[in-house]
């Protein structure tokens, strides 16, 4: 059975990320949301903490070993500070982790050492599509074999930093399977659309992207010409979002609980109202329940259990519902103040609404 005791390395990493999340991400989240921009210095500071480098072996430029459990702990702590900021800091991981898990030896040698050794760079991912019935297992973007290349055609949405990215990891349907392709952002046929205006994560610049017959060498199919297994990648993306939901919900719960303990209404603390106390108890219960599902799914992925994919889906599905319940109730507990932007609960509720649609923006 998996252990609930983090290793010393995990403790050190989580402690460092927790301090950064509170003193930097949380402190700048409101202004970043209002200004629709993440400060570059903020992203670079988070990058220098070395989460990704600690997930990549030394012979590939890092100084650790990949662990989904560690990634889940890191994602939760960063998102406790701010979801948009966490997505910005961890964006290169959405490109690097799939290469680490499924890339060919040549792809790993080509991309991972330079990524680890350099400053933060906007390596990005084009996975999500702009259809109301978007399904990561039934992508509309297609890849068609044409001699020694694949031809990619389709539309993508929510592509972070697409206006600055040099390389993209593009997911497309190849026959009856989903595959990822390493694509130059400046390749012929890659058309950058307008920045998208979202309800949440407004500080993170995301764009539409159109692929008009983009020709990709077979060597740049993730894993090489023979491709790769898709399940480990979608599982990683789902657990990453589930862990993010836990961090987001924890932030909303902690803020609402402290507000309820401090706020007087007709001479009585809000937290002493039975209805509010029951709300807080249910919020705490749901957070801890999903947190355990996330940890279990991460552990099953690390140990290659047969039901790892099922566990990842259950964690993600439960987390998407849980985070909306918790953030909505946090707004309710603050009453009229919950609807005012000076309090962060309205931002967390807006961000929480997107968790169900953000699969692919973070990999661990």
TAVENKA-V652700 format. One record per pair of residues at least 24 apart in sequence whose ideal C-beta (glycine too) atoms are under 10 Angstrom apart, sorted by the first residue. I is the first residue (numbers start at 1). GAP is how many residues later the second one is. If there is no record, write none. Layout:
i->{I & I}
gap->{GAP & GAP}
This chain:
i->{1 & 1 & 2 & 2 & 2 & 2 & 2 & 2 & 2 & 2 & 2 & 3 & 3 & 3 & 4 & 4 & 6 & 6 & 6 & 7 & 7 & 7 & 9 & 9 & 9 & 9 & 9 & 10 & 10 & 10 & 10 & 10 & 10 & 11 & 12 & 13 & 13 & 13 & 13 & 13 & 13 & 13 & 13 & 13 & 13 & 14 & 14 & 14 & 14 & 14 & 14 & 15 & 16 & 16 & 16 & 16 & 16 & 17 & 17 & 17 & 17 & 17 & 17 & 17 & 17 & 17 & 17 & 17 & 17 & 17 & 17 & 18 & 18 & 18 & 18 & 18 & 18 & 18 & 19 & 19 & 19 & 20 & 20 & 20 & 20 & 20 & 20 & 20 & 20 & 20 & 20 & 21 & 21 & 21 & 21 & 21 & 21 & 21 & 21 & 21 & 21 & 21 & 21 & 21 & 21 & 22 & 22 & 22 & 22 & 22 & 23 & 24 & 24 & 24 & 24 & 25 & 25 & 25 & 25 & 25 & 25 & 25 & 25 & 25 & 25 & 25 & 25 & 26 & 26 & 26 & 26 & 26 & 26 & 27 & 27 & 28 & 28 & 28 & 28 & 29 & 29 & 29 & 29 & 29 & 29 & 29 & 29 & 29 & 29 & 29 & 30 & 30 & 30 & 30 & 30 & 30 & 30 & 31 & 32 & 32 & 32 & 32 & 32 & 32 & 32 & 32 & 32 & 33 & 33 & 33 & 33 & 33 & 33 & 33 & 33 & 33 & 33 & 33 & 33 & 33 & 33 & 34 & 34 & 34 & 34 & 35 & 35 & 36 & 36 & 36 & 36 & 36 & 36 & 36 & 36 & 37 & 37 & 37 & 37 & 37 & 38 & 38 & 38 & 38 & 38 & 38 & 38 & 38 & 38 & 38 & 38 & 39 & 39 & 39 & 40 & 40 & 40 & 42 & 42 & 42 & 42 & 42 & 43 & 43 & 43 & 43 & 43 & 43 & 43 & 43 & 43 & 44 & 44 & 44 & 45 & 45 & 46 & 46 & 46 & 46 & 46 & 46 & 46 & 46 & 47 & 47 & 47 & 47 & 47 & 47 & 47 & 47 & 47 & 48 & 48 & 48 & 49 & 49 & 49 & 50 & 51 & 51 & 51 & 51 & 51 & 51 & 51 & 51 & 52 & 52 & 52 & 52 & 52 & 52 & 52 & 52 & 52 & 52 & 52 & 52 & 52 & 52 & 52 & 53 & 53 & 53 & 53 & 53 & 54 & 55 & 55 & 55 & 55 & 55 & 55 & 55 & 56 & 56 & 56 & 56 & 56 & 56 & 56 & 56 & 56 & 56 & 57 & 57 & 57 & 58 & 59 & 59 & 59 & 59 & 60 & 60 & 60 & 60 & 60 & 60 & 60 & 60 & 60 & 60 & 60 & 60 & 61 & 61 & 61 & 61 & 61 & 61 & 61 & 61 & 61 & 61 & 61 & 62 & 62 & 62 & 62 & 62 & 62 & 62 & 63 & 65 & 66 & 66 & 66 & 66 & 66 & 66 & 67 & 67 & 67 & 67 & 67 & 68 & 68 & 68 & 68 & 68 & 68 & 68 & 68 & 68 & 68 & 68 & 68 & 68 & 68 & 68 & 68 & 68 & 68 & 68 & 68 & 68 & 69 & 69 & 69 & 69 & 69 & 69 & 69 & 69 & 69 & 69 & 69 & 69 & 69 & 70 & 70 & 70 & 71 & 71 & 71 & 71 & 71 & 71 & 71 & 71 & 71 & 71 & 71 & 72 & 72 & 72 & 72 & 72 & 72 & 72 & 72 & 72 & 72 & 72 & 72 & 72 & 72 & 72 & 72 & 72 & 72 & 73 & 73 & 73 & 73 & 73 & 73 & 74 & 74 & 74 & 74 & 75 & 75 & 75 & 75 & 75 & 75 & 75 & 75 & 75 & 75 & 75 & 75 & 75 & 75 & 76 & 76 & 76 & 76 & 76 & 76 & 76 & 76 & 76 & 76 & 76 & 76 & 76 & 77 & 77 & 77 & 77 & 78 & 78 & 78 & 78 & 79 & 79 & 79 & 79 & 79 & 79 & 79 & 79 & 79 & 79 & 79 & 79 & 79 & 79 & 79 & 79 & 80 & 80 & 80 & 80 & 80 & 80 & 80 & 80 & 80 & 81 & 81 & 81 & 82 & 82 & 82 & 82 & 82 & 82 & 82 & 82 & 82 & 82 & 83 & 83 & 83 & 83 & 83 & 83 & 83 & 83 & 83 & 83 & 83 & 83 & 83 & 83 & 83 & 83 & 83 & 83 & 83 & 83 & 84 & 84 & 84 & 84 & 84 & 84 & 84 & 84 & 84 & 84 & 84 & 85 & 85 & 85 & 86 & 86 & 86 & 86 & 86 & 86 & 86 & 86 & 87 & 87 & 87 & 87 & 87 & 87 & 87 & 87 & 87 & 87 & 87 & 87 & 88 & 88 & 88 & 88 & 88 & 88 & 88 & 88 & 89 & 89 & 90 & 90 & 90 & 90 & 90 & 90 & 91 & 91 & 91 & 91 & 91 & 91 & 91 & 91 & 91 & 91 & 91 & 91 & 91 & 92 & 92 & 92 & 92 & 92 & 92 & 92 & 92 & 92 & 92 & 92 & 93 & 93 & 93 & 93 & 93 & 93 & 93 & 94 & 94 & 94 & 94 & 94 & 94 & 94 & 94 & 94 & 94 & 94 & 94 & 94 & 94 & 95 & 95 & 95 & 95 & 95 & 95 & 95 & 95 & 95 & 95 & 95 & 95 & 96 & 96 & 96 & 97 & 97 & 97 & 97 & 97 & 97 & 97 & 97 & 97 & 97 & 98 & 98 & 98 & 98 & 98 & 98 & 98 & 98 & 98 & 98 & 98 & 98 & 98 & 98 & 99 & 99 & 99 & 99 & 99 & 99 & 99 & 100 & 101 & 101 & 101 & 101 & 101 & 101 & 101 & 101 & 101 & 101 & 102 & 102 & 102 & 102 & 102 & 102 & 102 & 102 & 102 & 102 & 102 & 103 & 103 & 103 & 103 & 103 & 103 & 103 & 104 & 104 & 104 & 104 & 104 & 104 & 104 & 104 & 104 & 104 & 105 & 106 & 106 & 106 & 107 & 107 & 107 & 107 & 107 & 107 & 107 & 110 & 110 & 110 & 111 & 111 & 111 & 115 & 121 & 121 & 121 & 121 & 121 & 122 & 122 & 122 & 122 & 122 & 122 & 122 & 122 & 122 & 122 & 122 & 123 & 123 & 123 & 123 & 123 & 123 & 123 & 123 & 123 & 124 & 124 & 124 & 124 & 124 & 124 & 124 & 124 & 124 & 124 & 124 & 124 & 124 & 124 & 124 & 124 & 124 & 125 & 125 & 125 & 125 & 125 & 125 & 125 & 125 & 125 & 125 & 125 & 125 & 125 & 125 & 125 & 125 & 125 & 126 & 126 & 126 & 126 & 126 & 126 & 126 & 126 & 126 & 126 & 126 & 126 & 126 & 126 & 126 & 126 & 126 & 126 & 126 & 126 & 126 & 126 & 126 & 126 & 126 & 127 & 127 & 127 & 127 & 127 & 127 & 127 & 127 & 127 & 127 & 127 & 127 & 127 & 127 & 127 & 127 & 127 & 127 & 128 & 128 & 128 & 128 & 128 & 128 & 128 & 128 & 128 & 128 & 128 & 129 & 129 & 129 & 129 & 129 & 129 & 129 & 129 & 130 & 130 & 130 & 130 & 130 & 130 & 130 & 130 & 130 & 131 & 131 & 134 & 134 & 135 & 136 & 136 & 136 & 136 & 136 & 136 & 136 & 136 & 136 & 137 & 137 & 137 & 137 & 137 & 137 & 138 & 138 & 139 & 139 & 139 & 139 & 139 & 139 & 140 & 140 & 141 & 141 & 141 & 141 & 141 & 141 & 141 & 141 & 141 & 142 & 142 & 142 & 142 & 142 & 143 & 143 & 143 & 143 & 143 & 143 & 143 & 143 & 143 & 143 & 143 & 143 & 143 & 143 & 143 & 144 & 144 & 144 & 144 & 144 & 145 & 145 & 145 & 145 & 145 & 146 & 146 & 146 & 147 & 147 & 148 & 148 & 148 & 148 & 148 & 149 & 149 & 149 & 149 & 149 & 149 & 149 & 149 & 150 & 150 & 150 & 150 & 150 & 150 & 150 & 150 & 150 & 150 & 150 & 150 & 151 & 151 & 151 & 151 & 151 & 151 & 151 & 152 & 152 & 152 & 152 & 152 & 152 & 152 & 152 & 152 & 152 & 152 & 153 & 153 & 153 & 153 & 153 & 153 & 154 & 154 & 154 & 154 & 154 & 155 & 155 & 155 & 155 & 155 & 155 & 155 & 156 & 156 & 156 & 156 & 156 & 156 & 156 & 156 & 157 & 157 & 157 & 157 & 157 & 157 & 157 & 157 & 158 & 158 & 158 & 158 & 158 & 158 & 158 & 158 & 158 & 158 & 158 & 158 & 158 & 158 & 159 & 159 & 159 & 159 & 159 & 159 & 159 & 159 & 159 & 159 & 159 & 160 & 160 & 160 & 160 & 160 & 160 & 160 & 161 & 161 & 161 & 161 & 161 & 162 & 162 & 162 & 162 & 162 & 162 & 162 & 162 & 162 & 163 & 163 & 163 & 163 & 163 & 163 & 164 & 164 & 165 & 165 & 165 & 165 & 167 & 168 & 168 & 168 & 169 & 169 & 169 & 169 & 170 & 170 & 170 & 170 & 170 & 170 & 171 & 171 & 171 & 171 & 171 & 172 & 172 & 172 & 172 & 174 & 174 & 177 & 177 & 177 & 177 & 178 & 178 & 178 & 178 & 178 & 178 & 179 & 179 & 179 & 179 & 179 & 179 & 179 & 179 & 180 & 180 & 180 & 180 & 180 & 180 & 180 & 180 & 181 & 181 & 181 & 181 & 181 & 181 & 181 & 181 & 181 & 182 & 182 & 182 & 182 & 182 & 182 & 183 & 183 & 183 & 183 & 183 & 183 & 184 & 184 & 184 & 185 & 187 & 187 & 187 & 187 & 188 & 188 & 188 & 188 & 189 & 189 & 189 & 189 & 190 & 198 & 198 & 198 & 198 & 198 & 199 & 199 & 199 & 199 & 199 & 200 & 200 & 200 & 200 & 200 & 200 & 200 & 200 & 200 & 200 & 200 & 200 & 201 & 201 & 201 & 201 & 201 & 201 & 202 & 202 & 202 & 203 & 204 & 206 & 206 & 230 & 231 & 231 & 231 & 231 & 232 & 232 & 232 & 232 & 232 & 233 & 233 & 234 & 234 & 234 & 234 & 234 & 234 & 234 & 235 & 235 & 235 & 235 & 235 & 235 & 235 & 235 & 235 & 235 & 235 & 235 & 236 & 236 & 236 & 236 & 236 & 236 & 236 & 237 & 237 & 237 & 237 & 237 & 237 & 237 & 237 & 237 & 238 & 238 & 238 & 238 & 238 & 238 & 238 & 238 & 238 & 238 & 238 & 238 & 238 & 238 & 238 & 239 & 239 & 239 & 239 & 239 & 239 & 239 & 239 & 239 & 239 & 239 & 239 & 239 & 239 & 239 & 239 & 239 & 240 & 240 & 240 & 240 & 240 & 240 & 240 & 240 & 240 & 240 & 240 & 241 & 241 & 241 & 241 & 241 & 241 & 241 & 241 & 241 & 241 & 241 & 241 & 241 & 241 & 241 & 241 & 241 & 241 & 242 & 242 & 242 & 242 & 242 & 242 & 242 & 242 & 242 & 242 & 242 & 242 & 242 & 242 & 242 & 242 & 242 & 242 & 242 & 242 & 243 & 243 & 243 & 243 & 243 & 243 & 243 & 243 & 243 & 243 & 243 & 244 & 244 & 244 & 244 & 244 & 244 & 244 & 244 & 244 & 244 & 245 & 245 & 245 & 245 & 245 & 245 & 245 & 245 & 245 & 245 & 245 & 245 & 245 & 245 & 245 & 245 & 245 & 245 & 245 & 245 & 246 & 246 & 246 & 246 & 246 & 246 & 246 & 246 & 246 & 246 & 246 & 246 & 246 & 246 & 247 & 247 & 247 & 248 & 248 & 248 & 248 & 248 & 248 & 248 & 248 & 248 & 248 & 248 & 248 & 249 & 249 & 249 & 249 & 249 & 249 & 249 & 249 & 249 & 249 & 249 & 249 & 249 & 249 & 249 & 249 & 249 & 249 & 250 & 250 & 250 & 250 & 250 & 250 & 250 & 251 & 251 & 251 & 251 & 251 & 251 & 251 & 251 & 251 & 252 & 252 & 252 & 252 & 252 & 252 & 252 & 252 & 252 & 252 & 252 & 252 & 252 & 252 & 252 & 252 & 252 & 252 & 252 & 253 & 253 & 253 & 253 & 253 & 253 & 253 & 253 & 253 & 253 & 253 & 253 & 253 & 254 & 254 & 254 & 255 & 255 & 255 & 255 & 255 & 255 & 255 & 255 & 256 & 256 & 256 & 256 & 256 & 256 & 256 & 256 & 256 & 256 & 256 & 256 & 256 & 256 & 257 & 257 & 257 & 257 & 259 & 259 & 259 & 259 & 259 & 259 & 259 & 259 & 260 & 260 & 260 & 263 & 263 & 263 & 263 & 265 & 270 & 270 & 270 & 271 & 273 & 275 & 275 & 276 & 276 & 276 & 279 & 279 & 279 & 279 & 279 & 279 & 280 & 280 & 280 & 280 & 282 & 282 & 282 & 283 & 283 & 283 & 283 & 283 & 283 & 283 & 283 & 284 & 285 & 286 & 286 & 286 & 286 & 286 & 286 & 286 & 286 & 287 & 287 & 287 & 287 & 287 & 289 & 289 & 289 & 290 & 290 & 290 & 290 & 290 & 290 & 290 & 290 & 290 & 290 & 290 & 291 & 291 & 291 & 293 & 293 & 293 & 293 & 294 & 294 & 298 & 301 & 316 & 316 & 316 & 317 & 319 & 319 & 319 & 320 & 320 & 320 & 320 & 320 & 320 & 320 & 320 & 321 & 321 & 322 & 322 & 323 & 323 & 323 & 323 & 323 & 323 & 323 & 323 & 324 & 324 & 324 & 324 & 324 & 325 & 326 & 327 & 327 & 327 & 327 & 328 & 328}
gap->{295 & 298 & 67 & 290 & 293 & 294 & 296 & 297 & 298 & 300 & 301 & 66 & 292 & 296 & 288 & 291 & 63 & 64 & 67 & 60 & 62 & 63 & 45 & 55 & 56 & 58 & 61 & 44 & 57 & 59 & 60 & 63 & 64 & 62 & 42 & 36 & 37 & 38 & 41 & 42 & 51 & 57 & 60 & 61 & 64 & 56 & 59 & 60 & 62 & 63 & 64 & 62 & 33 & 34 & 35 & 58 & 61 & 29 & 32 & 33 & 34 & 56 & 57 & 58 & 59 & 60 & 61 & 63 & 64 & 69 & 72 & 55 & 56 & 58 & 59 & 60 & 62 & 63 & 30 & 58 & 62 & 25 & 26 & 28 & 29 & 57 & 58 & 61 & 65 & 66 & 69 & 25 & 53 & 55 & 56 & 57 & 58 & 59 & 60 & 61 & 64 & 65 & 68 & 226 & 230 & 55 & 58 & 59 & 60 & 229 & 58 & 57 & 58 & 61 & 65 & 52 & 53 & 54 & 55 & 56 & 57 & 58 & 59 & 60 & 61 & 63 & 64 & 54 & 55 & 56 & 59 & 225 & 318 & 54 & 55 & 53 & 54 & 57 & 175 & 52 & 53 & 54 & 55 & 56 & 174 & 222 & 315 & 318 & 319 & 322 & 52 & 173 & 311 & 312 & 313 & 314 & 317 & 172 & 50 & 52 & 53 & 56 & 169 & 170 & 171 & 172 & 315 & 49 & 51 & 52 & 167 & 168 & 169 & 170 & 171 & 308 & 311 & 313 & 314 & 317 & 318 & 168 & 169 & 307 & 313 & 167 & 168 & 48 & 159 & 161 & 162 & 166 & 167 & 168 & 169 & 47 & 165 & 166 & 167 & 168 & 44 & 46 & 47 & 49 & 50 & 51 & 123 & 163 & 165 & 166 & 167 & 46 & 49 & 164 & 48 & 79 & 80 & 40 & 43 & 46 & 47 & 161 & 42 & 45 & 46 & 47 & 48 & 76 & 77 & 79 & 118 & 45 & 75 & 76 & 44 & 75 & 32 & 35 & 39 & 40 & 42 & 43 & 44 & 74 & 41 & 42 & 43 & 44 & 45 & 71 & 72 & 73 & 74 & 41 & 71 & 72 & 25 & 29 & 40 & 66 & 24 & 26 & 27 & 38 & 39 & 41 & 42 & 313 & 37 & 38 & 39 & 40 & 41 & 43 & 44 & 45 & 48 & 60 & 63 & 64 & 68 & 311 & 312 & 43 & 59 & 62 & 63 & 64 & 62 & 38 & 41 & 42 & 45 & 61 & 308 & 309 & 37 & 40 & 41 & 43 & 44 & 52 & 56 & 57 & 59 & 60 & 43 & 51 & 55 & 58 & 49 & 50 & 53 & 54 & 36 & 39 & 40 & 43 & 45 & 48 & 49 & 51 & 52 & 53 & 55 & 56 & 35 & 47 & 48 & 50 & 51 & 52 & 53 & 54 & 55 & 56 & 57 & 34 & 38 & 50 & 51 & 53 & 54 & 55 & 53 & 237 & 31 & 34 & 35 & 170 & 236 & 298 & 231 & 232 & 234 & 235 & 297 & 29 & 33 & 164 & 167 & 168 & 171 & 172 & 175 & 226 & 227 & 229 & 230 & 231 & 232 & 233 & 234 & 235 & 240 & 244 & 295 & 296 & 170 & 174 & 225 & 226 & 227 & 228 & 229 & 230 & 231 & 232 & 233 & 234 & 295 & 228 & 232 & 294 & 26 & 165 & 168 & 169 & 172 & 227 & 230 & 231 & 291 & 292 & 293 & 164 & 167 & 168 & 170 & 171 & 172 & 174 & 175 & 219 & 222 & 223 & 225 & 226 & 227 & 229 & 230 & 243 & 292 & 170 & 174 & 221 & 222 & 225 & 291 & 166 & 169 & 173 & 290 & 164 & 165 & 166 & 167 & 168 & 169 & 170 & 171 & 172 & 219 & 223 & 287 & 288 & 289 & 164 & 166 & 167 & 168 & 169 & 170 & 171 & 172 & 173 & 174 & 215 & 218 & 219 & 166 & 169 & 170 & 173 & 165 & 166 & 169 & 284 & 161 & 162 & 164 & 165 & 166 & 167 & 168 & 169 & 170 & 171 & 172 & 244 & 269 & 272 & 276 & 283 & 164 & 166 & 167 & 168 & 169 & 170 & 171 & 172 & 174 & 166 & 167 & 170 & 119 & 121 & 122 & 165 & 166 & 169 & 262 & 265 & 266 & 269 & 117 & 118 & 120 & 121 & 161 & 162 & 164 & 165 & 168 & 240 & 264 & 265 & 267 & 268 & 269 & 271 & 272 & 275 & 278 & 279 & 76 & 114 & 116 & 117 & 118 & 119 & 120 & 121 & 122 & 263 & 267 & 116 & 118 & 119 & 115 & 118 & 154 & 158 & 161 & 162 & 275 & 276 & 71 & 73 & 114 & 116 & 117 & 119 & 153 & 157 & 264 & 271 & 274 & 275 & 32 & 34 & 72 & 73 & 113 & 115 & 116 & 117 & 31 & 273 & 150 & 154 & 271 & 272 & 273 & 274 & 29 & 30 & 31 & 32 & 33 & 34 & 69 & 70 & 74 & 113 & 270 & 271 & 272 & 24 & 26 & 28 & 29 & 30 & 31 & 32 & 33 & 69 & 75 & 271 & 30 & 32 & 143 & 147 & 269 & 270 & 271 & 29 & 30 & 31 & 33 & 66 & 75 & 142 & 143 & 146 & 266 & 267 & 268 & 269 & 270 & 26 & 27 & 28 & 29 & 30 & 70 & 72 & 73 & 74 & 85 & 87 & 268 & 27 & 73 & 267 & 28 & 72 & 135 & 136 & 139 & 140 & 143 & 265 & 266 & 267 & 27 & 29 & 71 & 73 & 82 & 84 & 124 & 125 & 130 & 134 & 135 & 138 & 139 & 265 & 24 & 70 & 81 & 83 & 123 & 124 & 129 & 263 & 121 & 122 & 127 & 128 & 131 & 132 & 134 & 135 & 200 & 262 & 77 & 78 & 120 & 121 & 122 & 125 & 126 & 127 & 128 & 130 & 131 & 66 & 77 & 79 & 119 & 120 & 121 & 125 & 115 & 116 & 117 & 118 & 119 & 120 & 121 & 122 & 123 & 124 & 119 & 113 & 114 & 118 & 75 & 112 & 113 & 114 & 115 & 116 & 117 & 72 & 109 & 110 & 56 & 58 & 71 & 52 & 40 & 43 & 44 & 45 & 46 & 38 & 39 & 40 & 41 & 42 & 43 & 44 & 45 & 46 & 63 & 83 & 37 & 38 & 42 & 43 & 44 & 45 & 46 & 59 & 62 & 35 & 36 & 37 & 38 & 39 & 40 & 41 & 42 & 43 & 44 & 45 & 46 & 61 & 82 & 83 & 85 & 237 & 31 & 33 & 34 & 35 & 37 & 40 & 42 & 43 & 44 & 45 & 46 & 55 & 112 & 235 & 236 & 237 & 238 & 26 & 28 & 29 & 30 & 31 & 32 & 33 & 34 & 36 & 39 & 42 & 43 & 44 & 45 & 46 & 54 & 55 & 57 & 59 & 64 & 81 & 82 & 83 & 85 & 234 & 29 & 30 & 31 & 32 & 41 & 42 & 43 & 44 & 45 & 51 & 53 & 106 & 107 & 110 & 232 & 233 & 234 & 236 & 28 & 29 & 30 & 31 & 43 & 78 & 229 & 230 & 231 & 232 & 233 & 25 & 26 & 27 & 28 & 29 & 42 & 43 & 231 & 24 & 25 & 26 & 27 & 28 & 63 & 66 & 78 & 79 & 24 & 26 & 223 & 225 & 43 & 35 & 42 & 94 & 97 & 98 & 101 & 102 & 223 & 224 & 36 & 40 & 41 & 93 & 94 & 97 & 35 & 40 & 32 & 33 & 34 & 35 & 39 & 40 & 32 & 33 & 29 & 30 & 31 & 32 & 37 & 40 & 68 & 69 & 70 & 30 & 31 & 32 & 33 & 69 & 27 & 28 & 29 & 30 & 31 & 32 & 34 & 35 & 36 & 37 & 38 & 68 & 71 & 73 & 78 & 28 & 29 & 30 & 31 & 69 & 29 & 30 & 73 & 76 & 80 & 67 & 69 & 72 & 68 & 71 & 67 & 69 & 70 & 71 & 77 & 65 & 66 & 67 & 68 & 69 & 70 & 71 & 72 & 24 & 29 & 31 & 33 & 64 & 65 & 66 & 67 & 68 & 70 & 71 & 75 & 38 & 60 & 61 & 62 & 63 & 64 & 65 & 29 & 31 & 35 & 37 & 38 & 59 & 60 & 61 & 62 & 63 & 64 & 36 & 57 & 58 & 59 & 60 & 61 & 55 & 56 & 57 & 58 & 60 & 36 & 38 & 53 & 54 & 55 & 56 & 57 & 34 & 37 & 51 & 52 & 53 & 54 & 55 & 204 & 36 & 39 & 41 & 49 & 50 & 51 & 52 & 200 & 38 & 40 & 43 & 46 & 48 & 49 & 50 & 51 & 196 & 199 & 200 & 201 & 202 & 203 & 26 & 33 & 34 & 37 & 46 & 47 & 48 & 49 & 50 & 201 & 202 & 41 & 44 & 45 & 46 & 47 & 201 & 202 & 24 & 43 & 44 & 45 & 46 & 28 & 30 & 31 & 33 & 43 & 44 & 45 & 46 & 47 & 29 & 30 & 31 & 32 & 42 & 44 & 41 & 43 & 25 & 27 & 42 & 44 & 53 & 41 & 43 & 46 & 53 & 64 & 191 & 194 & 39 & 41 & 44 & 46 & 50 & 52 & 51 & 59 & 62 & 63 & 189 & 39 & 42 & 44 & 49 & 47 & 53 & 50 & 51 & 52 & 53 & 49 & 50 & 52 & 53 & 55 & 56 & 42 & 43 & 44 & 48 & 49 & 50 & 51 & 54 & 40 & 41 & 42 & 43 & 47 & 48 & 50 & 53 & 30 & 33 & 35 & 36 & 37 & 39 & 40 & 41 & 46 & 34 & 35 & 37 & 38 & 39 & 40 & 26 & 28 & 31 & 32 & 33 & 37 & 30 & 32 & 36 & 24 & 24 & 27 & 28 & 29 & 24 & 25 & 26 & 27 & 24 & 25 & 26 & 27 & 24 & 152 & 153 & 155 & 156 & 159 & 150 & 151 & 152 & 154 & 155 & 48 & 147 & 148 & 149 & 150 & 151 & 152 & 153 & 154 & 155 & 157 & 158 & 146 & 149 & 150 & 153 & 157 & 160 & 145 & 148 & 149 & 144 & 157 & 152 & 155 & 79 & 70 & 77 & 78 & 81 & 69 & 72 & 76 & 77 & 80 & 127 & 130 & 75 & 78 & 79 & 82 & 125 & 126 & 129 & 62 & 63 & 65 & 66 & 73 & 74 & 75 & 76 & 77 & 78 & 80 & 81 & 62 & 65 & 76 & 124 & 126 & 127 & 128 & 75 & 79 & 121 & 122 & 123 & 124 & 125 & 126 & 127 & 56 & 59 & 63 & 71 & 73 & 74 & 75 & 76 & 77 & 78 & 79 & 81 & 82 & 121 & 122 & 54 & 55 & 56 & 58 & 59 & 61 & 62 & 69 & 72 & 73 & 74 & 76 & 77 & 80 & 123 & 124 & 125 & 54 & 58 & 72 & 76 & 118 & 119 & 120 & 121 & 122 & 123 & 124 & 53 & 71 & 74 & 75 & 78 & 79 & 82 & 113 & 114 & 115 & 116 & 117 & 118 & 119 & 120 & 121 & 122 & 123 & 48 & 49 & 51 & 52 & 53 & 55 & 56 & 70 & 71 & 72 & 73 & 74 & 75 & 76 & 77 & 78 & 80 & 81 & 113 & 117 & 47 & 48 & 51 & 52 & 54 & 55 & 72 & 73 & 76 & 119 & 121 & 50 & 75 & 79 & 107 & 108 & 111 & 114 & 117 & 118 & 120 & 42 & 45 & 46 & 49 & 70 & 71 & 73 & 74 & 75 & 76 & 77 & 78 & 79 & 81 & 82 & 106 & 107 & 110 & 111 & 113 & 40 & 41 & 42 & 44 & 45 & 46 & 47 & 48 & 49 & 69 & 73 & 76 & 77 & 80 & 40 & 44 & 76 & 39 & 71 & 74 & 75 & 78 & 79 & 99 & 100 & 101 & 103 & 104 & 107 & 34 & 35 & 37 & 38 & 41 & 42 & 70 & 73 & 74 & 75 & 76 & 77 & 78 & 80 & 81 & 99 & 103 & 106 & 33 & 34 & 37 & 38 & 41 & 73 & 76 & 75 & 76 & 79 & 93 & 94 & 96 & 97 & 100 & 101 & 31 & 35 & 71 & 74 & 75 & 76 & 77 & 78 & 79 & 81 & 82 & 86 & 92 & 93 & 95 & 96 & 97 & 99 & 100 & 26 & 27 & 30 & 31 & 33 & 34 & 73 & 74 & 76 & 77 & 80 & 92 & 95 & 30 & 33 & 76 & 75 & 78 & 79 & 83 & 88 & 89 & 90 & 93 & 24 & 27 & 70 & 71 & 73 & 74 & 75 & 76 & 77 & 78 & 82 & 87 & 89 & 92 & 26 & 27 & 73 & 76 & 71 & 74 & 75 & 76 & 78 & 79 & 84 & 86 & 70 & 73 & 74 & 70 & 71 & 72 & 74 & 70 & 63 & 64 & 65 & 62 & 60 & 57 & 58 & 53 & 56 & 57 & 46 & 47 & 50 & 51 & 53 & 54 & 46 & 49 & 50 & 53 & 43 & 44 & 47 & 39 & 42 & 43 & 44 & 45 & 46 & 47 & 50 & 42 & 37 & 32 & 33 & 35 & 36 & 37 & 39 & 40 & 43 & 32 & 35 & 36 & 38 & 39 & 29 & 30 & 33 & 24 & 25 & 26 & 27 & 28 & 29 & 30 & 31 & 32 & 33 & 36 & 24 & 28 & 31 & 24 & 25 & 26 & 29 & 24 & 25 & 66 & 63 & 39 & 40 & 43 & 39 & 33 & 36 & 37 & 32 & 33 & 34 & 35 & 36 & 37 & 38 & 39 & 34 & 35 & 30 & 33 & 25 & 26 & 28 & 29 & 30 & 31 & 32 & 33 & 25 & 28 & 29 & 31 & 32 & 27 & 26 & 24 & 25 & 26 & 28 & 24 & 25}
